[in-house]
Amino acid sequence: MSVTAVSPMIPDASAPVGIFDSGLGGLSVLRAVRATLPRERLIYVADSLHAPYGERDDDFIVDRTMAIGEWLVGQGAKALVVACNTATAQSIALVRERLPIPLVGVEPGVKPAAAVSKSRVVGVLATAVTLRSARFQSLLDRYAGDCRFICQAGHGLVQAVERCDTSSPALMALLESYLAPMLDANADTLVLGCTHYPFLDRAIRQIAGERLQIVDTSVAIARQLERLLDAHALRNTAQPDTLPRFCSTADGESQRQLAASLLQIDAPVEHVDIRSRRARLPEPDIV
């Protein structure tokens, strides 16, 4: 497959940063970015119409990531944060080659978890796609060392967060079923391998107490974005603090509720129609 070269964009420090997730999980990254870079203008896109990505095939994930990345470039974004572990795992290399702006991806915190675990047993909660990806397996190969990693696909957790459920009895029972084998194995550290999962922090604490040290990489992502903007002379130093622009491919009501309840941001959500790149291709000639 050939790769079309892209022309670099003219840097504009006042342009917005695009943040994209399959749904609402990337709001945890947006929260960290706002705290680290309060002067940056932000556009957040939730592809909630197609969430969760963790149960989609690889081609679909690549296609949606490229389509939304291109849409954000069209909106004038100067950099892109792919705030979705699944999208990063399956598409970041290709998207980085094809988009004309700097990119930051996310990945499970295997390295920091291995560094802090005293029991040398670490739990990982992530989507099935992330856990099976070559990128995740490479992280384990490079950084696990003498640690035992207990990996659990968090089926149903993304959907719960998407409907603003972070504490129902059904959610607590599901989460406890995932954490119990880790606690039984004496895990002392838990990697949150999906950007939706930090919104379950309180629920995890109710189940595990202080037995698990939680590794959430959202702050590290924000700092990496800060370094990237500085390296490209793109950090905005003049723009006053402003509310993010929220966009959703669905109706956006859950996004508005979650931003209001968990981020204390009361802002409208704009519905956007971002067609898949496949759908934009011309129909083949029929001979």
C-alpha positions as CSV (number, residue, x, y, z in Angstrom):
1,M,0.0,0.0,0.0
2,S,1.5,3.3,-1.0
3,V,1.4,6.3,1.3
4,T,0.7,9.8,-0.1
5,A,3.1,12.4,1.2
6,V,1.5,15.3,3.0
7,S,2.6,18.9,2.9
8,P,3.4,20.5,6.3
9,M,0.9,23.1,7.5
10,I,1.9,26.6,8.3
11,P,2.1,26.6,12.2
12,D,-0.4,28.8,13.9
13,A,-0.1,28.9,17.7
14,S,-3.6,30.3,18.1
15,A,-5.2,27.4,16.3
16,P,-7.0,24.7,18.4
17,V,-5.8,21.3,19.5
18,G,-8.0,18.4,18.3
19,I,-8.8,15.6,20.8
20,F,-10.6,12.6,19.5
21,D,-12.0,9.4,21.1
22,S,-14.4,6.7,20.1
23,G,-16.8,8.2,22.7
24,L,-16.6,9.9,26.0
25,G,-13.5,8.4,27.6
26,G,-11.2,11.0,26.0
27,L,-12.8,13.6,28.3
28,S,-10.4,12.3,31.0
29,V,-7.5,13.3,28.7
30,L,-9.2,16.6,27.9
31,R,-9.4,17.3,31.7
32,A,-5.7,16.7,32.0
33,V,-4.9,18.9,29.0
34,R,-6.9,21.8,30.3
35,A,-5.1,21.6,33.6
36,T,-1.7,21.5,31.9
37,L,-2.3,23.9,29.0
38,P,-5.2,26.2,30.2
39,R,-4.7,28.7,27.4
40,E,-5.1,26.2,24.5
41,R,-8.3,26.2,22.5
42,L,-9.7,22.6,22.3
43,I,-12.0,20.8,19.9
44,Y,-13.2,17.4,21.3
45,V,-14.8,14.9,19.0
46,A,-16.6,11.9,20.3
47,D,-17.4,9.2,17.7
48,S,-20.2,8.0,19.9
49,L,-22.3,6.9,16.9
50,H,-19.7,4.1,16.4
51,A,-18.6,3.4,20.0
52,P,-17.2,1.3,21.4
53,Y,-14.2,0.7,19.1
54,G,-13.0,-2.2,21.3
55,E,-15.5,-4.5,19.6
56,R,-14.8,-3.3,16.0
57,D,-12.4,-4.8,13.4
58,D,-9.1,-3.2,12.7
59,D,-9.9,-1.8,9.3
60,F,-13.0,0.0,10.7
61,I,-10.9,1.6,13.5
62,V,-8.2,2.8,11.1
63,D,-10.9,4.2,8.7
64,R,-12.7,6.2,11.5
65,T,-9.5,7.5,13.0
66,M,-8.3,8.8,9.6
67,A,-11.8,10.3,8.8
68,I,-12.0,12.2,12.1
69,G,-8.3,13.2,11.9
70,E,-8.9,14.7,8.5
71,W,-12.1,16.5,9.7
72,L,-10.1,18.1,12.6
73,V,-7.4,19.2,10.2
74,G,-10.2,20.8,8.1
75,Q,-11.3,22.6,11.3
76,G,-7.9,24.1,11.6
77,A,-6.4,21.9,14.3
78,K,-2.7,22.5,14.8
79,A,-2.2,19.1,16.6
80,L,-4.1,16.0,17.3
81,V,-4.4,13.9,20.5
82,V,-5.8,10.4,19.7
83,A,-7.3,10.0,23.2
84,C,-8.3,6.4,22.6
85,N,-6.1,3.4,23.4
86,T,-7.8,1.2,20.9
87,A,-7.4,3.7,18.0
88,T,-3.8,4.4,19.0
89,A,-3.0,0.7,19.1
90,Q,-4.5,0.0,15.7
91,S,-3.9,3.1,13.6
92,I,-1.5,5.7,15.1
93,A,1.5,4.8,12.8
94,L,-0.6,5.2,9.6
95,V,-2.4,8.3,10.8
96,R,0.9,10.0,11.8
97,E,2.2,9.4,8.3
98,R,-0.8,10.8,6.5
99,L,-1.9,13.8,8.6
100,P,0.1,17.1,8.2
101,I,0.0,18.0,11.9
102,P,1.8,16.6,15.0
103,L,0.1,13.7,16.8
104,V,0.0,12.4,20.3
105,G,-1.3,8.9,21.0
106,V,-2.1,7.0,24.2
107,E,-1.0,3.6,25.4
108,P,-1.5,1.6,28.6
109,G,0.9,2.5,31.4
110,V,2.8,-0.8,31.4
111,K,6.2,0.9,32.0
112,P,5.2,3.0,35.0
113,A,3.3,0.1,36.5
114,A,6.3,-2.2,36.3
115,A,8.4,0.5,37.9
116,V,6.1,1.0,41.0
117,S,4.7,-2.4,41.7
118,K,6.2,-4.0,44.9
119,S,4.3,-7.3,44.7
120,R,5.4,-7.6,41.0
121,V,1.8,-8.5,40.1
122,V,0.0,-5.9,38.0
123,G,-3.5,-5.9,36.7
124,V,-4.4,-4.4,33.3
125,L,-8.0,-3.4,32.4
126,A,-8.3,-2.6,28.7
127,T,-10.4,-3.3,25.6
128,A,-10.1,-6.6,23.9
129,V,-8.6,-4.9,20.8
130,T,-6.0,-3.1,22.8
131,L,-4.9,-6.3,24.6
132,R,-4.6,-8.3,21.4
133,S,-2.7,-5.5,19.5
134,A,1.0,-5.8,18.6
135,R,1.6,-2.5,20.2
136,F,0.4,-3.7,23.6
137,Q,2.4,-7.0,23.3
138,S,5.5,-4.9,22.5
139,L,5.0,-2.9,25.7
140,L,4.9,-6.1,27.7
141,D,7.9,-7.5,26.0
142,R,9.9,-4.3,26.6
143,Y,8.9,-3.3,30.1
144,A,7.3,-6.1,32.0
145,G,10.6,-7.6,33.2
146,D,9.9,-9.8,36.3
147,C,6.3,-8.5,36.6
148,R,3.3,-10.7,36.1
149,F,0.6,-8.9,34.2
150,I,-3.0,-10.1,34.6
151,C,-4.8,-8.7,31.6
152,Q,-8.6,-8.4,31.6
153,A,-10.8,-7.2,28.8
154,G,-13.3,-4.7,30.3
155,H,-16.4,-5.8,28.3
156,G,-19.3,-3.5,29.1
157,L,-17.4,-0.8,30.9
158,V,-17.1,1.6,28.0
159,Q,-20.8,1.2,27.4
160,A,-21.5,2.0,31.0
161,V,-19.5,5.2,31.0
162,E,-21.1,6.2,27.7
163,R,-24.5,6.1,29.4
164,C,-23.1,8.0,32.4
165,D,-23.2,4.9,34.6
166,T,-20.3,5.0,37.0
167,S,-21.8,3.5,40.2
168,S,-24.9,1.4,39.5
169,P,-25.2,-2.1,41.2
170,A,-24.8,-3.8,37.8
171,L,-21.7,-1.8,37.0
172,M,-20.2,-2.5,40.4
173,A,-20.8,-6.2,40.1
174,L,-19.3,-6.3,36.6
175,L,-16.2,-4.3,37.8
176,E,-15.8,-6.5,40.8
177,S,-15.8,-9.6,38.6
178,Y,-12.9,-8.1,36.7
179,L,-10.9,-7.0,39.7
180,A,-11.3,-10.0,42.0
181,P,-8.8,-12.3,40.1
182,M,-6.2,-9.5,40.3
183,L,-6.7,-8.9,44.0
184,D,-6.7,-12.7,44.6
185,A,-3.3,-12.9,42.9
186,N,-1.9,-10.1,45.1
187,A,-1.8,-7.4,42.5
188,D,-0.9,-4.0,44.0
189,T,-1.1,-1.9,40.8
190,L,-3.8,-1.5,38.2
191,V,-3.3,-0.1,34.7
192,L,-6.3,1.6,33.2
193,G,-5.8,0.8,29.6
194,C,-8.8,2.7,28.2
195,T,-9.5,6.5,28.6
196,H,-13.0,5.7,29.7
197,Y,-11.9,3.9,32.8
198,P,-10.5,6.9,34.9
199,F,-14.2,7.8,35.3
200,L,-14.6,4.5,37.2
201,D,-11.8,5.5,39.7
202,R,-14.3,6.0,42.6
203,A,-16.0,2.6,41.9
204,I,-12.6,0.9,41.8
205,R,-11.7,2.4,45.1
206,Q,-15.0,1.2,46.6
207,I,-14.1,-2.4,45.6
208,A,-10.3,-2.4,46.1
209,G,-9.8,0.3,48.7
210,E,-6.1,1.2,48.8
211,R,-4.9,-2.2,47.7
212,L,-4.4,-1.1,44.1
213,Q,-2.3,1.8,43.0
214,I,-4.0,3.1,39.8
215,V,-1.9,4.0,36.8
216,D,-3.8,6.6,34.6
217,T,-1.7,8.0,31.8
218,S,-3.8,11.1,31.1
219,V,-1.4,13.5,32.8
220,A,1.5,12.0,31.0
221,I,-0.4,12.5,27.7
222,A,-1.0,16.2,28.5
223,R,2.7,16.7,29.3
224,Q,3.7,15.0,26.0
225,L,1.4,17.3,24.1
226,E,3.0,20.3,25.9
227,R,6.4,19.1,24.8
228,L,5.2,18.5,21.2
229,L,3.7,22.0,21.0
230,D,6.9,23.6,22.4
231,A,9.0,21.6,20.0
232,H,7.0,23.0,17.0
233,A,6.6,26.5,18.4
234,L,2.9,26.0,18.6
235,R,2.1,26.6,22.2
236,N,-0.5,29.3,22.7
237,T,0.5,31.9,25.2
238,A,-1.9,34.6,24.4
239,Q,-5.3,33.0,24.2
240,P,-7.3,33.4,27.4
241,D,-9.0,30.4,29.1
242,T,-11.9,29.3,27.0
243,L,-14.4,26.4,27.1
244,P,-13.7,23.5,24.7
245,R,-15.8,23.0,21.6
246,F,-17.6,19.7,22.1
247,C,-18.7,17.7,19.0
248,S,-20.3,14.3,18.7
249,T,-21.4,12.0,15.9
250,A,-24.4,11.0,18.0
251,D,-26.9,13.2,19.7
252,G,-24.3,14.4,22.3
253,E,-26.6,14.3,25.4
254,S,-24.6,11.8,27.3
255,Q,-21.4,13.8,26.5
256,R,-23.0,17.0,27.8
257,Q,-24.1,15.2,31.0
258,L,-20.7,13.6,31.6
259,A,-18.8,16.9,31.0
260,A,-21.2,18.7,33.4
261,S,-21.1,16.1,36.2
262,L,-17.5,14.9,36.1
263,L,-15.6,17.9,34.6
264,Q,-17.9,20.7,35.8
265,I,-18.1,22.0,32.2
266,D,-21.6,23.0,31.2
267,A,-21.3,23.5,27.4
268,P,-23.4,22.6,24.4
269,V,-22.5,19.6,22.2
270,E,-22.5,20.1,18.4
271,H,-23.7,17.2,16.3
272,V,-21.2,16.6,13.4
273,D,-21.6,14.2,10.5
274,I,-18.2,12.8,9.7
275,R,-18.5,10.2,6.9
276,S,-16.2,7.2,6.8
277,R,-13.4,7.5,4.2
278,R,-14.7,4.3,2.5
279,A,-18.1,6.0,2.1
280,R,-16.5,8.9,0.3
281,L,-14.7,6.8,-2.3
282,P,-16.2,6.7,-5.7
283,E,-18.2,3.7,-6.8
284,P,-16.1,1.4,-9.1
285,D,-17.1,1.3,-12.7
286,I,-19.3,-1.7,-13.6
287,V,-18.2,-3.4,-16.8
